[in-house]
């Protein structure tokens, strides 16, 4: 399958580029996961916990999305990224994924996940009520 990529656009231009398959440039944060890393996270129940917290169904055969900064904040504050395992690789991945979710919050993001190809896109939410 190859590497899996998590992308967080930093602005509306990067968001539009995601929808048109145009180059992202430097307006995104990218994070790659190998198949092995995905399976390690799956085996430690990370995706199960993420699904429970976000009320989504993200798995290898299902598409789903995590919408809203509030939901991202709930996930980050839940401790799901702070669980420690004997496998230091999993611990490192959880720390890096937490940093990515924090960056998504900082950029006013929501995560839309396509796990058939395990490509996670985080897209910008625009709201007239956003402070």
C-alpha positions as CSV (number, residue, x, y, z in Angstrom):
1,X,0.0,0.0,0.0
2,X,2.8,2.5,0.7
3,X,2.9,5.5,2.9
4,X,-0.3,7.1,4.2
5,X,-0.4,10.9,4.5
6,X,-2.2,13.2,6.9
7,X,-2.5,16.7,5.6
8,X,-3.6,19.9,7.4
9,X,-4.2,22.9,5.2
10,X,-3.3,26.2,6.7
11,X,-5.5,28.4,4.6
12,X,-8.3,28.4,2.1
13,X,-6.0,28.2,-0.9
14,X,-4.5,24.9,0.4
15,X,-8.1,23.7,1.1
16,X,-9.1,24.4,-2.5
17,X,-5.9,22.7,-3.7
18,X,-6.9,19.6,-1.9
19,X,-10.2,19.5,-3.7
20,X,-8.7,20.1,-7.1
21,X,-5.6,17.9,-6.7
22,X,-3.5,21.0,-7.3
23,X,-0.1,21.2,-5.6
24,X,-0.3,22.1,-1.9
25,X,2.8,24.2,-1.7
26,X,4.0,25.2,1.7
27,X,0.5,25.9,3.0
28,X,0.0,22.4,4.5
29,X,1.3,20.3,7.4
30,X,2.0,16.8,6.2
31,X,2.5,13.7,8.2
32,X,3.3,10.2,6.8
33,X,2.4,6.8,8.2
34,X,3.7,3.6,6.9
35,X,1.5,0.5,6.7
36,X,3.4,-0.9,9.7
37,X,2.7,2.2,11.7
38,X,-1.0,2.1,10.8
39,X,-1.2,-1.5,12.0
40,X,0.6,-0.6,15.2
41,X,-1.9,2.2,16.0
42,X,-4.7,-0.2,15.0
43,X,-3.4,-2.9,17.3
44,X,-3.1,-0.6,20.3
45,X,-6.8,0.5,19.9
46,X,-6.0,4.1,18.9
47,X,-8.6,4.1,16.1
48,X,-11.2,2.5,18.3
49,X,-10.7,5.2,21.0
50,X,-10.7,7.9,18.3
51,X,-13.9,6.6,16.9
52,X,-15.5,6.5,20.3
53,X,-14.5,10.0,21.2
54,X,-15.3,11.6,17.9
55,X,-18.5,9.5,17.3
56,X,-17.2,8.4,13.9
57,X,-16.4,5.1,12.2
58,X,-12.9,5.4,10.8
59,X,-11.5,2.1,9.7
60,X,-9.7,0.6,6.6
61,X,-13.0,0.1,4.7
62,X,-15.0,3.1,5.9
63,X,-14.8,6.9,5.3
64,X,-15.8,9.3,8.0
65,X,-14.9,12.7,9.3
66,X,-14.2,14.5,12.5
67,X,-15.9,17.9,12.2
68,X,-15.4,20.9,14.5
69,X,-12.7,22.4,16.6
70,X,-14.6,21.5,19.7
71,X,-14.6,17.8,18.8
72,X,-10.8,18.1,18.1
73,X,-10.3,19.7,21.5
74,X,-12.2,16.9,23.2
75,X,-10.0,14.3,21.5
76,X,-6.8,16.1,22.5
77,X,-7.9,16.6,26.1
78,X,-9.1,13.1,26.5
79,X,-5.7,11.6,27.0
80,X,-6.0,9.2,24.0
81,X,-2.6,10.5,22.7
82,X,-1.0,10.3,26.2
83,X,-1.5,6.5,26.8
84,X,2.0,4.9,27.0
85,X,2.8,1.5,25.6
86,X,5.9,-0.7,25.8
87,X,6.4,-0.1,22.0
88,X,8.3,3.2,21.9
89,X,7.4,3.6,18.2
90,X,3.7,3.7,19.0
91,X,4.4,6.2,21.8
92,X,6.3,8.4,19.3
93,X,3.5,8.2,16.8
94,X,0.9,9.1,19.4
95,X,2.9,12.2,20.4
96,X,3.3,13.3,16.7
97,X,-0.4,12.7,16.0
98,X,-1.3,14.8,19.1
99,X,0.9,17.6,17.8
100,X,-0.9,17.4,14.4
101,X,-4.4,17.6,16.1
102,X,-3.2,20.6,18.1
103,X,-2.0,22.2,14.8
104,X,-5.4,21.5,13.3
105,X,-7.0,23.2,16.2
106,X,-4.6,26.2,15.9
107,X,-5.6,26.6,12.3
108,X,-9.3,26.2,13.0
109,X,-9.5,22.8,11.3
110,X,-11.7,19.8,11.1
111,X,-10.5,16.3,10.0
112,X,-12.1,14.5,7.1
113,X,-10.8,11.0,6.9
114,X,-10.7,8.6,3.9
115,X,-9.3,5.3,5.2
116,X,-9.9,3.2,2.1
117,X,-6.6,4.6,0.9
118,X,-5.8,5.8,4.5
119,X,-5.5,9.4,3.4
120,X,-6.6,11.8,6.1
121,X,-7.5,15.3,5.0
122,X,-8.0,18.0,7.5
123,X,-9.9,20.9,6.0
124,X,-10.5,24.4,7.1
125,X,-13.8,25.4,8.7
126,X,-15.0,28.9,8.0
127,X,-17.6,30.3,10.3
128,X,-19.0,33.9,10.6
129,X,-19.3,33.1,14.3
130,X,-15.6,32.1,14.8
131,X,-13.7,34.4,17.0
